[in-house]
């Protein structure tokens, strides 16, 4: 028997404007430039302001997003008056000292997008069942790090697809497309860890087995078994146990290990030079921090603050339709369609400009809060001056959501008198040392790395001894915490640091 029922539930629904802002916030400089370029190509009413134009007063506070859902479909007089009052033709970014055309020396190469384009060219040469698969592949490639590894989880990529393309894609579908991306050159690309990377390269070599010597082929099969089934023994160099498990002699094991050692643990590094690899690029800073007469001067680079405006020609066309409506009493079907097209694109252009401006304001707000919080460090450049700081601390100061702070901090860089740094480097937890002072975990990691660098490599220090050395330096932390910090520094255990 069929019936009806009502359920009341609460949920968070993002407006198109909020989604657009979230998209722009998380973009690094180069991707922002590409996003603006795409919008300029797609929307004829959006244009870059001419450099010879006089500066237009900043009217950002006067402009609010105007939704189109409730507007009169007949394009009544109030609708046209709304645009006449707002004058979107002069709606552009304010040019000022904070948007100087500044580019750090050596901050980019001549071919900054070649890594992405190199892989996209390969992807587009494959056959896909739908355009959605191409978008998924593009999203995966866009999330590869400089070494060629997939830096985000499938769940995170699913969320990105929902925000960027409004696609609700299950992880199983992303996994399927990931397998396709992993067939691209160089072998080992888009792996999620070292084990998968090595397996992909071995599988690629084995597939070409017809051209291999039979002994080399056997070595590859054995190498594949080692990585797939005994990876932990391999990484810990337990070779005697490997021989016992695999029932092979020393020569067979040595040959198989030789094949593994010939693999590339960083597959994207092979693209440097040949394809203008992304790893060859220097960082493009989002902020420039200078100290003038003892005072900080914080700027956004010009790439973060483009001069955009709504095209005057389309604004005039909209005014002409308004005049024609008043004279004739109504518009023809063709005129309504033309006016609707212009209205829709002016809406989109205005929203986009406002989102760019909001992005700038949010970046400044977050960076100013970080600057105040870490003032001691930015004055001296001494990492010992870094205070413990988490996302919540900055969220409370700026009154922004923690997720917004995370998006700003991700892939954003600041150029200082002491070098260029990721904003992520300024976030860390803290502890109290033996003197009762609160210190950042960043400082503890620096001390730990110095202790390991100075150790006797013939008798490297185990984590327990590293714990004692840190305690002598004034940092009382648990042994498991020492192991965690060591791993975060990318340093192996004592046995693997040993040198003969």
C-alpha positions in Angstrom: 0.0 0.0 0.0 1.4 3.4 -1.0 1.4 6.3 1.3 3.0 9.7 1.9 5.1 10.9 4.8 7.0 14.0 5.6 10.5 14.1 7.1 12.3 17.2 8.4 16.1 17.3 8.2 18.9 19.8 8.2 21.6 20.0 5.7 24.1 22.4 4.3 23.4 23.6 0.7 26.0 25.7 -1.0 24.9 28.5 -3.3 26.5 28.8 -6.8 28.3 31.9 -5.4 29.7 30.0 -2.4 30.8 27.1 -4.6 32.6 29.5 -7.0 34.4 31.2 -4.1 35.5 27.9 -2.7 36.9 26.8 -6.1 38.9 30.1 -6.4 40.2 30.0 -2.9 41.9 26.7 -3.2 43.6 27.5 -6.6 47.3 28.3 -6.6 48.5 31.2 -8.7 49.1 29.4 -12.0 45.7 27.6 -11.9 44.0 30.9 -11.0 45.4 32.4 -14.2 44.2 29.5 -16.2 40.7 29.7 -14.6 40.5 33.4 -15.4 41.6 32.7 -19.0 38.8 30.1 -19.3 36.2 32.5 -18.0 37.4 35.3 -20.4 37.1 32.9 -23.3 33.7 31.6 -22.2 32.0 34.9 -21.2 32.0 37.6 -23.9 30.8 40.3 -21.4 33.9 39.8 -19.2 37.1 41.5 -20.1 40.5 42.6 -18.8 40.6 46.4 -18.0 42.8 48.4 -20.3 45.9 49.7 -18.7 45.4 53.2 -20.1 42.0 53.6 -18.3 41.8 55.9 -15.4 41.5 54.3 -12.0 37.9 53.6 -11.1 36.8 54.0 -7.5 36.5 50.8 -5.6 32.8 50.1 -5.4 33.1 46.6 -4.0 31.0 47.5 -0.9 28.3 48.8 -3.1 27.8 45.6 -5.1 25.9 42.6 -3.9 25.3 39.4 -5.8 21.9 39.5 -7.5 20.3 36.2 -8.1 18.4 35.8 -11.4 15.8 33.3 -10.2 13.2 35.9 -9.0 13.7 38.4 -11.9 10.8 39.2 -14.2 10.9 37.0 -17.2 9.4 39.8 -19.3 12.4 42.1 -18.6 10.3 44.8 -17.0 11.4 48.3 -16.3 12.6 47.6 -12.8 14.9 44.9 -14.1 16.6 47.3 -16.5 16.7 50.1 -14.0 18.5 47.7 -11.6 21.4 47.4 -14.1 21.3 51.1 -14.9 21.7 52.0 -11.2 24.5 49.5 -10.6 26.4 50.5 -13.8 28.3 47.2 -14.2 30.1 48.7 -17.1 32.5 50.3 -14.6 32.6 47.3 -12.3 36.3 46.5 -12.2 39.0 45.7 -9.7 40.6 48.6 -8.0 44.2 49.2 -9.1 46.5 50.2 -6.3 49.7 49.6 -4.5 48.6 46.1 -3.4 48.2 44.9 -7.0 51.5 46.1 -8.5 52.7 44.0 -11.4 55.3 42.2 -9.4 56.9 38.9 -10.5 59.6 37.4 -8.4 62.9 36.9 -10.3 63.1 33.3 -11.5 59.6 32.5 -10.2 58.4 30.7 -13.2 59.7 28.9 -16.3 58.8 29.4 -19.9 56.6 26.3 -20.0 54.8 26.1 -16.7 51.8 23.9 -17.8 53.7 21.4 -19.9 53.6 18.6 -17.3 49.8 18.8 -17.2 49.5 19.2 -21.0 51.9 16.4 -21.7 49.7 14.0 -19.7 46.4 15.5 -21.0 47.6 15.0 -24.6 48.0 11.3 -23.8 44.7 11.1 -22.0 42.8 12.7 -24.9 44.3 10.2 -27.3 42.5 7.4 -25.5 38.9 6.3 -26.1 36.4 7.1 -23.3 32.7 6.2 -23.0 31.7 9.6 -21.8 32.8 13.2 -21.2 32.5 12.5 -17.5 35.4 10.1 -17.6 37.6 12.7 -19.2 36.7 15.2 -16.4 37.6 12.5 -13.8 40.9 11.8 -15.6 41.6 15.6 -15.7 40.9 15.9 -12.0 43.3 13.0 -11.2 46.1 14.4 -13.3 45.6 17.8 -11.7 46.1 16.3 -8.3 49.5 14.6 -9.1 52.4 15.9 -7.1 55.8 16.8 -8.5 57.0 13.2 -8.1 54.0 11.9 -10.1 52.1 10.4 -7.2 48.4 10.9 -6.6 48.3 13.3 -3.6 44.6 13.1 -2.7 42.3 10.3 -1.7 39.5 9.1 -4.0 37.0 10.5 -1.5 38.6 13.9 -1.7 38.6 13.7 -5.5 35.0 12.8 -5.4 34.3 15.9 -3.3 36.3 18.0 -5.8 34.3 16.7 -8.7 31.1 17.6 -6.9 32.3 21.2 -6.2 34.0 21.8 -9.6 31.7 20.1 -12.0 28.6 19.3 -9.9 29.2 15.6 -10.6 28.4 13.0 -7.9 30.8 10.3 -8.8 31.3 7.1 -6.7 34.8 6.1 -5.7 34.5 2.9 -7.7 34.2 5.0 -10.9 37.2 7.2 -10.0 39.2 4.0 -9.2 38.3 2.7 -12.7 39.5 5.9 -14.4 42.6 6.0 -12.2 43.6 2.6 -13.7 43.4 4.2 -17.1 45.5 7.2 -16.1 48.1 4.8 -14.6 48.6 3.4 -18.1 50.0 6.8 -19.3 53.7 7.4 -19.7 56.0 7.4 -17.7 55.2 4.1 -16.1 54.5 4.4 -12.4 52.5 7.6 -12.7 49.4 8.3 -10.5 50.4 5.7 -7.9 49.2 6.2 -4.4 52.3 4.9 -2.7 55.8 3.6 -3.5 54.7 0.0 -3.6 52.0 0.7 -6.2 54.5 2.9 -8.2 57.0 0.1 -8.4 54.4 -2.5 -9.3 53.1 -0.3 -12.1 56.6 -0.1 -13.6 57.3 -3.8 -13.3 53.9 -4.6 -14.9 54.8 -2.3 -17.8 58.1 -4.0 -18.3 56.5 -7.5 -18.1 53.9 -6.6 -20.7 56.8 -6.0 -23.1 58.2 -9.4 -22.3 58.4 -10.6 -25.9 61.4 -8.3 -26.4 63.1 -9.3 -23.2 65.8 -12.0 -22.6 64.2 -15.0 -20.8 66.5 -14.5 -17.8 65.6 -10.8 -17.5 61.9 -11.7 -17.7 62.3 -14.2 -14.9 64.1 -11.6 -12.8 61.2 -9.2 -13.4 58.6 -11.8 -12.3 60.6 -12.5 -9.1 60.9 -8.7 -8.5 57.1 -8.3 -9.0 56.5 -11.1 -6.4 58.9 -9.4 -3.9 57.1 -6.1 -4.2 53.6 -7.5 -4.2 53.9 -10.1 -1.5 57.0 -9.2 0.6 57.3 -5.4 0.3 57.9 -5.0 4.1 60.8 -7.5 4.1 62.2 -5.7 1.1 62.1 -2.2 2.6 63.6 -3.5 5.9 66.4 -5.3 3.9 65.6 -8.7 5.5 67.3 -10.5 2.6 67.8 -13.8 4.4 64.1 -14.0 5.1 63.3 -13.1 1.5 65.5 -16.0 0.2 63.8 -18.3 2.6 60.3 -17.2 1.6 60.9 -17.2 -2.1 63.1 -20.4 -2.1 65.8 -18.7 -4.3 69.6 -18.5 -4.1 71.6 -15.4 -3.5 72.3 -14.7 -7.1 68.7 -15.0 -8.1 67.7 -12.6 -5.4 70.5 -10.2 -6.2 69.3 -10.1 -9.9 65.7 -9.5 -8.9 66.7 -6.7 -6.5 68.8 -5.2 -9.3 65.7 -4.9 -11.4 63.8 -3.2 -8.6 66.7 -0.7 -8.0 66.6 0.3 -11.6 63.0 1.5 -11.3 62.2 5.2 -10.7 60.6 5.9 -7.3 59.7 9.4 -8.6 58.3 8.7 -12.1 57.5 12.4 -12.9 61.2 13.3 -12.5 61.8 11.8 -15.9 59.8 14.5 -17.5 62.2 17.3 -16.5 63.7 18.7 -19.7 62.0 16.3 -22.0 58.5 17.7 -21.3 59.2 20.7 -19.2 58.4 18.8 -16.0 56.5 20.5 -13.3 59.2 19.6 -10.8 61.6 21.9 -12.6 59.4 25.0 -11.8 60.2 27.3 -9.0 57.4 28.5 -6.7 55.3 31.5 -7.7 54.5 33.3 -4.4 51.0 34.6 -3.7 52.3 37.2 -1.2 55.3 39.5 -1.1 56.3 40.6 2.4 58.9 43.4 2.8 60.0 45.2 5.9 60.2 49.0 5.4 61.4 51.1 8.3 60.7 48.3 10.7 57.1 47.9 9.5 55.7 45.1 7.4 54.5 45.7 3.9 52.3 42.9 2.6 51.3 42.7 -1.1 49.4 40.3 -3.2 51.2 39.5 -6.5 49.6 40.9 -9.6 48.6 37.4 -10.7 46.4 37.2 -7.7 44.7 40.5 -8.4 43.8 40.8 -12.1 41.9 43.9 -13.4 38.6 42.5 -14.7 35.4 44.4 -15.7 32.1 44.0 -17.5 32.3 45.1 -21.2 30.8 48.5 -21.9 29.4 47.4 -25.2 27.1 44.8 -23.7 26.0 47.2 -21.0 25.0 49.7 -23.8 23.2 46.9 -25.6 21.2 46.2 -22.4 20.4 49.9 -22.1 19.2 49.9 -25.8 16.8 47.0 -25.1 15.4 48.9 -22.1 14.8 51.9 -24.3 13.1 49.8 -27.0 10.9 48.2 -24.4 9.8 51.6 -23.1 9.1 52.9 -26.7 7.3 49.8 -28.0 5.8 48.5 -24.8 7.4 45.0 -25.2 10.2 43.2 -26.9 10.1 40.7 -29.7 11.0 37.1 -29.1 14.5 37.5 -30.7 15.1 40.7 -28.6 14.0 38.8 -25.4 16.4 36.0 -26.2 19.3 38.5 -26.8 18.5 40.4 -23.7 18.4 37.2 -21.7 21.7 36.1 -23.1 23.3 39.4 -22.1 21.7 39.4 -18.7 22.9 35.9 -18.0 26.5 36.6 -19.0 26.6 39.9 -17.1 25.4 38.1 -14.0 28.1 35.5 -14.5 30.8 38.1 -15.1 29.7 40.2 -12.1 29.6 37.1 -9.8 33.0 36.1 -11.0 34.6 39.5 -10.4 33.0 39.6 -6.9 34.4 36.1 -6.2 37.9 37.2 -7.3 37.6 40.3 -5.0 36.3 38.1 -2.1 39.3 35.8 -2.7 41.7 38.7 -2.4 40.0 39.9 0.8 40.1 36.4 2.3 43.7 35.9 1.4 44.7 39.2 2.9 42.6 38.6 6.0 44.2 35.2 6.6 47.7 36.3 5.8 47.5 39.3 8.1 46.3 37.1 10.9 49.3 34.7 10.3 51.6 37.7 10.2 50.4 39.0 13.5 50.5 35.5 15.1 54.0 34.8 13.9 55.4 38.3 14.1 58.5 37.2 15.9 59.5 34.8 13.1 58.8 37.3 10.3 61.0 39.9 11.9 63.9 37.6 12.5 63.6 34.5 10.2 64.5 32.3 13.2 62.4 29.2 13.3 62.8 29.1 17.0 60.4 32.1 17.1 57.6 30.2 15.4 54.7 29.9 17.8 52.4 26.8 17.9 49.5 27.7 15.6 46.7 25.6 14.2 43.9 26.3 11.7 41.5 27.0 14.5 43.7 29.8 15.9 43.5 31.7 12.6 39.8 30.9 12.1 39.0 32.5 15.5 41.0 35.7 14.7 39.5 36.1 11.2 36.0 34.7 12.1 36.2 32.5 9.1 35.5 28.8 8.9 38.4 26.3 9.5 37.8 24.8 6.0 38.3 28.3 4.5 41.6 28.7 6.3 42.6 25.3 5.1 41.8 26.2 1.5 43.8 29.5 1.7 46.8 27.8 3.3 46.9 25.0 0.8 49.2 25.6 -2.2 49.8 29.3 -1.2 53.3 30.8 -0.8 54.8 33.9 0.7 58.1 35.5 -0.3 59.9 37.0 2.6 63.4 38.5 3.2 64.4 35.0 4.4 63.1 33.0 1.5 59.8 31.7 0.0 57.6 29.5 2.2 54.4 27.6 2.0 51.7 28.9 4.4 51.4 25.4 5.7 54.8 25.6 7.2 53.6 28.2 9.7 51.0 25.8 11.1 52.1 23.4 13.8 51.1 22.1 17.2 53.1 22.9 20.3 54.5 21.7 23.6 56.1 23.1 26.7 59.8 22.6 27.1 61.8 22.2 30.4 62.0 25.9 30.9 58.2 26.2 30.7 58.2 27.9 27.3 55.8 26.9 24.6 57.6 25.8 21.5 56.4 24.8 18.1 56.8 21.3 16.8 58.5 22.8 13.8 61.4 23.8 16.1 61.5 20.3 17.6 61.7 18.8 14.2 64.6 21.1 13.3 66.5 20.1 16.3 65.8 16.4 15.6 67.0 16.7 12.0 70.2 18.4 13.3 70.8 15.6 15.8 70.4 12.9 13.0 72.6 14.9 10.6 75.5 15.0 13.2 75.2 11.3 14.3 77.8 8.7 13.6 76.5 7.0 10.5 78.3 3.8 11.4 76.3 3.7 14.6 73.1 5.7 13.9 70.9 6.6 16.8 67.7 4.6 17.4 64.5 6.4 18.3 65.1 5.7 22.0 68.5 7.4 21.9 67.1 10.2 19.8 64.5 10.7 22.5 67.3 11.1 25.1 69.2 13.5 22.9 66.1 15.7 22.5 65.5 15.6 26.3 69.1 16.8 26.8 68.3 19.7 24.4 65.3 20.5 26.6 62.5 18.8 24.7 60.8 16.0 26.7 58.7 14.0 24.2 57.6 10.3 24.0 59.5 7.8 21.9 56.6 7.3 19.6 56.4 11.0 19.0 60.1 11.0 18.1 59.3 8.3 15.5 56.4 10.3 14.1 58.5 13.4 13.7 61.3 11.4 12.1 58.9 9.9 9.6 57.4 13.4 8.8 61.0 14.6 8.1 61.3 11.7 5.6 64.1 10.0 7.7 64.3 6.2 7.9 64.9 4.2 11.0 68.5 3.8 12.4 69.2 0.5 10.7 68.4 2.0 7.2 70.6 5.1 8.0 73.6 3.0 8.7 76.6 3.4 6.3 79.5 1.0 6.0 
